[in-house]
Amino acid sequence: MADIAVVGQIARDLVLLVDDLPDARSSTSVRQRKEMLGGKGANIAVGATQQGAQVALIGVVGADDRGAELLTAARADGLDVHGVQKRGTSGLIVNVLTTQGKWRYFEDLPELLTAADIAAAESVLRGARSVVLQLQQPTDAILYAARIARDAGARVVADGVPADHQDEILAAVDVLRVDHHEGELLTGRSLSNEDDALEAANAVLERGPSLVVMAVDPVGNLFTWPGGHLLVPLDDTPVVDTTGSGDALVATLTWELTQGHPIEHAARRAAAAASATVGHPGGRPDLG
């Protein structure tokens, strides 16, 4: 039994901090190198367990040495990995980050979740109080997981924008979080200020979710629910790397709601977690 089950990416993260990106046919020295368990699914799961949640991870690692290492790292982080399948080659995400905070991602994710993977993890999903779905996975797997979670009475939290079957997926989730670009893609609107974002978020609420979280760059995070909303402004934390902020927000928001805390409290805690994560290289949270 888990407080939270997270369905999503598991990969090896390689973070390279450089002064600047080299031109073609040239090189640069790496100032700092970090290798760790990563991928959005794993990052969200780690962030929640760092705050005291019992978390199960559902995803795919390779049937290779790297896959075994990733599972060992996940167990060391306190994650339940009974829902993780092993096949093929493990995923790799390379984050090349400059000292000015500009990043480039290079992703090799050869194995994505299938409906069969979700079926194999059904008992894990049914045992969770909340289920987080990373939407950058095949739609059939995401829809299957959402239906199992809803049938079991779990809160369904989704991160990202569905590639297709948007109405069906939005109708199946309770909480949706999108970054600024994803929010504009989903709604077809410019999110240039709080009023624009609030109008867009209310339109998404009509499609199913009971809470919508939108990043409004460079203003803050807007939390919108029927009859209410809260904009949590960005603070003055020096930004090193923004790549893990959304994962930390989702992890914290899900855990706060799972414990029964009010939305306003959960929103402020989630925004603070996102802010705490931008101060170091790499997407792995540090929320303990």
C-alpha positions as CSV (number, residue, x, y, z in Angstrom):
1,M,0.0,0.0,0.0
2,A,1.3,3.4,-1.0
3,D,0.3,7.0,-0.3
4,I,1.2,7.9,-3.9
5,A,1.9,5.9,-7.1
6,V,3.8,7.7,-9.8
7,V,3.4,6.6,-13.4
8,G,6.1,7.9,-15.7
9,Q,9.7,8.2,-17.0
10,I,12.7,6.5,-15.3
11,A,16.1,7.2,-16.7
12,R,19.7,7.9,-15.9
13,D,20.3,11.7,-15.7
14,L,23.6,13.1,-16.7
15,V,24.0,16.8,-15.9
16,L,27.0,18.7,-17.3
17,L,27.6,22.3,-16.2
18,V,29.6,24.4,-18.6
19,D,30.5,28.0,-18.9
20,D,28.9,28.2,-22.3
21,L,27.9,26.0,-25.2
22,P,30.7,25.4,-27.7
23,D,30.4,26.3,-31.3
24,A,30.4,23.6,-34.0
25,R,33.7,21.7,-34.3
26,S,34.9,23.0,-30.9
27,S,34.9,21.9,-27.3
28,T,34.5,23.2,-23.8
29,S,35.5,22.0,-20.3
30,V,32.9,20.6,-17.9
31,R,32.8,22.5,-14.6
32,Q,30.6,20.0,-12.8
33,R,29.2,16.6,-13.6
34,K,26.4,14.8,-11.9
35,E,24.9,11.3,-12.6
36,M,21.8,10.2,-10.8
37,L,18.4,8.5,-11.0
38,G,16.1,10.8,-13.1
39,G,13.3,11.1,-15.5
40,K,10.2,13.1,-14.6
41,G,8.4,10.1,-13.0
42,A,11.3,9.2,-10.8
43,N,11.9,12.9,-9.9
44,I,8.3,13.3,-8.8
45,A,8.4,10.1,-6.8
46,V,11.7,11.0,-5.1
47,G,10.4,14.5,-4.2
48,A,7.3,13.0,-2.5
49,T,9.2,10.4,-0.6
50,Q,11.7,13.0,0.7
51,Q,8.7,14.7,2.4
52,G,7.5,11.5,4.1
53,A,5.2,9.9,1.6
54,Q,5.2,6.2,0.9
55,V,5.6,6.2,-2.9
56,A,5.4,3.4,-5.5
57,L,7.0,4.0,-8.9
58,I,5.6,2.6,-12.1
59,G,7.7,2.7,-15.2
60,V,10.2,0.9,-17.4
61,V,14.0,0.5,-17.0
62,G,16.3,-1.5,-19.3
63,A,17.1,-5.2,-18.9
64,D,20.7,-4.1,-18.6
65,D,23.3,-3.1,-16.0
66,R,22.0,0.5,-16.0
67,G,18.5,-0.7,-15.3
68,A,19.7,-2.7,-12.3
69,E,21.6,0.4,-11.1
70,L,18.5,2.6,-11.5
71,L,16.4,0.2,-9.5
72,T,19.0,0.0,-6.7
73,A,19.1,3.8,-6.6
74,A,15.3,4.0,-6.4
75,R,15.2,1.5,-3.6
76,A,17.9,3.5,-1.8
77,D,15.5,6.5,-2.1
78,G,12.8,4.5,-0.4
79,L,10.7,3.9,-3.4
80,D,8.6,0.8,-4.0
81,V,9.6,-0.5,-7.4
82,H,7.3,-3.6,-7.7
83,G,5.5,-1.7,-10.5
84,V,8.7,-1.2,-12.6
85,Q,9.1,-3.4,-15.7
86,K,12.5,-4.4,-17.1
87,R,13.1,-4.7,-20.9
88,G,15.3,-3.3,-23.7
89,T,17.8,-0.5,-23.0
90,S,17.7,2.0,-20.2
91,G,16.8,5.6,-20.9
92,L,19.4,8.4,-20.8
93,I,18.7,12.1,-20.4
94,V,21.7,14.5,-20.8
95,N,21.2,18.0,-19.4
96,V,23.9,20.4,-20.7
97,L,23.5,23.5,-18.5
98,T,25.4,26.8,-18.8
99,T,26.4,28.9,-15.8
100,Q,23.9,31.4,-17.1
101,G,21.1,28.9,-16.4
102,K,20.5,28.0,-20.0
103,W,19.9,24.3,-20.6
104,R,19.7,21.8,-23.5
105,Y,18.2,18.4,-23.1
106,F,19.2,15.3,-25.1
107,E,16.8,12.4,-24.5
108,D,17.2,8.8,-25.4
109,L,14.1,7.0,-24.1
110,P,13.7,3.8,-26.0
111,E,11.2,2.1,-23.7
112,L,7.9,3.8,-22.9
113,L,5.0,2.4,-20.8
114,T,2.4,0.2,-22.4
115,A,-1.1,-0.9,-21.4
116,A,0.4,-4.3,-20.5
117,D,2.8,-2.6,-18.1
118,I,-0.1,-0.8,-16.4
119,A,-2.0,-4.1,-16.1
120,A,1.0,-5.7,-14.5
121,A,1.1,-2.9,-11.9
122,E,-2.7,-2.8,-11.3
123,S,-2.5,-3.9,-7.7
124,V,0.1,-1.1,-7.0
125,L,-2.3,1.5,-8.5
126,R,-5.3,0.2,-6.6
127,G,-3.4,0.5,-3.3
128,A,-2.5,4.2,-3.7
129,R,-4.5,7.1,-2.3
130,S,-3.2,9.4,-5.1
131,V,-1.9,8.5,-8.5
132,V,0.4,10.9,-10.5
133,L,0.4,10.5,-14.3
134,Q,3.2,11.9,-16.4
135,L,1.5,12.6,-19.6
136,Q,4.5,12.3,-21.9
137,Q,3.7,8.6,-22.2
138,P,1.6,6.6,-24.7
139,T,-2.1,7.6,-24.4
140,D,-3.4,4.0,-24.1
141,A,-1.2,3.4,-21.0
142,I,-2.2,6.7,-19.4
143,L,-5.9,6.2,-19.9
144,Y,-5.7,2.7,-18.6
145,A,-3.9,3.9,-15.4
146,A,-6.4,6.8,-15.0
147,R,-9.4,4.5,-15.2
148,I,-7.9,2.0,-12.7
149,A,-7.1,4.9,-10.3
150,R,-10.5,6.4,-10.6
151,D,-12.2,3.0,-10.1
152,A,-10.2,2.5,-6.9
153,G,-11.2,5.9,-5.6
154,A,-7.8,7.5,-5.8
155,R,-7.1,11.2,-6.6
156,V,-5.6,11.4,-10.1
157,V,-2.9,14.1,-10.7
158,A,-1.6,14.7,-14.2
159,D,1.5,16.6,-15.3
160,G,1.8,17.8,-18.9
161,V,-0.4,18.0,-22.0
162,P,-2.0,14.9,-23.5
163,A,-0.8,14.2,-27.0
164,D,-4.2,13.1,-28.1
165,H,-7.6,12.1,-26.6
166,Q,-7.4,15.3,-24.6
167,D,-11.0,15.5,-23.6
168,E,-11.1,11.9,-22.4
169,I,-7.9,12.3,-20.4
170,L,-8.9,15.6,-18.9
171,A,-12.3,14.1,-17.9
172,A,-10.4,11.4,-16.0
173,V,-8.1,13.6,-13.9
174,D,-8.7,15.6,-10.7
175,V,-5.6,17.8,-10.8
176,L,-3.8,19.1,-13.9
177,R,-0.4,20.9,-13.8
178,V,1.1,22.5,-17.0
179,D,4.1,24.7,-17.6
180,H,3.7,28.0,-19.5
181,H,4.3,26.5,-22.9
182,E,2.1,23.5,-22.2
183,G,-0.7,25.8,-21.0
184,E,-0.6,27.8,-24.2
185,L,-0.6,24.6,-26.3
186,L,-3.5,23.1,-24.3
187,T,-5.8,26.2,-24.4
188,G,-4.7,27.9,-27.6
189,R,-4.4,31.1,-25.7
190,S,-1.5,33.5,-24.8
191,L,-0.8,33.4,-21.1
192,S,0.8,36.8,-20.9
193,N,-0.6,37.8,-17.5
194,E,-2.6,36.5,-14.6
195,D,-6.0,37.5,-16.1
196,D,-5.2,35.6,-19.3
197,A,-4.1,32.5,-17.3
198,L,-7.2,32.6,-15.1
199,E,-9.5,32.7,-18.1
200,A,-7.6,29.8,-19.7
201,A,-7.6,27.8,-16.5
202,N,-11.3,28.2,-16.0
203,A,-11.9,26.9,-19.5
204,V,-9.8,23.8,-18.6
205,L,-11.8,23.3,-15.4
206,E,-14.9,22.9,-17.6
207,R,-13.3,19.9,-19.2
208,G,-13.0,17.8,-16.1
209,P,-10.3,18.7,-13.5
210,S,-11.2,20.2,-10.2
211,L,-7.8,21.9,-9.8
212,V,-5.7,23.4,-12.6
213,V,-2.1,24.7,-12.0
214,M,-0.5,26.9,-14.6
215,A,2.9,28.4,-14.7
216,V,2.7,32.0,-15.8
217,D,6.2,33.1,-16.8
218,P,7.7,35.2,-15.3
219,V,5.0,35.9,-12.8
220,G,4.4,32.8,-10.8
221,N,2.1,29.7,-10.5
222,L,-1.6,30.1,-10.7
223,F,-3.8,27.6,-8.9
224,T,-7.4,27.6,-10.0
225,W,-10.4,25.6,-8.7
226,P,-14.2,26.1,-9.0
227,G,-15.0,29.3,-7.2
228,G,-11.5,30.3,-6.3
229,H,-7.9,30.8,-7.4
230,L,-4.5,31.8,-5.9
231,L,-1.5,33.2,-7.7
232,V,1.8,32.4,-5.9
233,P,4.4,34.8,-7.2
234,L,8.0,33.7,-8.0
235,D,10.4,34.5,-5.2
236,D,13.9,35.9,-5.5
237,T,15.8,32.5,-5.2
238,P,18.8,32.7,-7.6
239,V,18.0,30.4,-10.5
240,V,20.7,27.8,-11.4
241,D,18.5,25.3,-13.3
242,T,14.7,25.3,-13.8
243,T,14.4,21.8,-15.1
244,G,13.2,20.2,-11.9
245,S,10.9,22.9,-10.5
246,G,7.7,21.4,-12.0
247,D,8.5,17.9,-10.7
248,A,9.0,19.3,-7.2
249,L,5.8,21.3,-7.4
250,V,3.8,18.2,-8.5
251,A,5.4,16.0,-5.8
252,T,4.6,18.5,-3.0
253,L,1.1,19.4,-4.2
254,T,0.1,15.8,-4.5
255,W,1.5,14.9,-1.0
256,E,-0.2,17.9,0.6
257,L,-3.6,17.2,-1.0
258,T,-3.2,13.5,-0.1
259,Q,-2.8,14.5,3.6
260,G,-6.0,16.5,3.3
261,H,-4.6,20.0,3.6
262,P,-6.5,22.9,2.1
263,I,-5.7,23.9,-1.5
264,E,-4.3,27.3,-0.5
265,H,-1.9,25.7,2.0
266,A,-0.9,23.0,-0.6
267,A,-0.4,25.6,-3.3
268,R,2.0,27.6,-1.2
269,R,4.0,24.6,-0.1
270,A,4.2,23.3,-3.7
271,A,5.4,26.7,-5.0
272,A,8.0,26.9,-2.3
273,A,9.3,23.4,-3.2
274,A,9.5,24.4,-6.9
275,S,11.5,27.5,-5.9
276,A,13.9,25.4,-3.7
277,T,14.7,23.2,-6.6
278,V,15.9,25.8,-9.1
279,G,18.9,26.6,-6.9
280,H,21.0,23.5,-7.9
281,P,21.9,21.8,-11.2
282,G,19.7,18.9,-12.3
283,G,16.1,17.9,-11.9
284,R,16.5,15.8,-8.8
285,P,14.7,17.5,-5.9
286,D,16.1,18.0,-2.4
287,L,13.1,18.5,-0.3
288,G,13.9,16.5,2.9
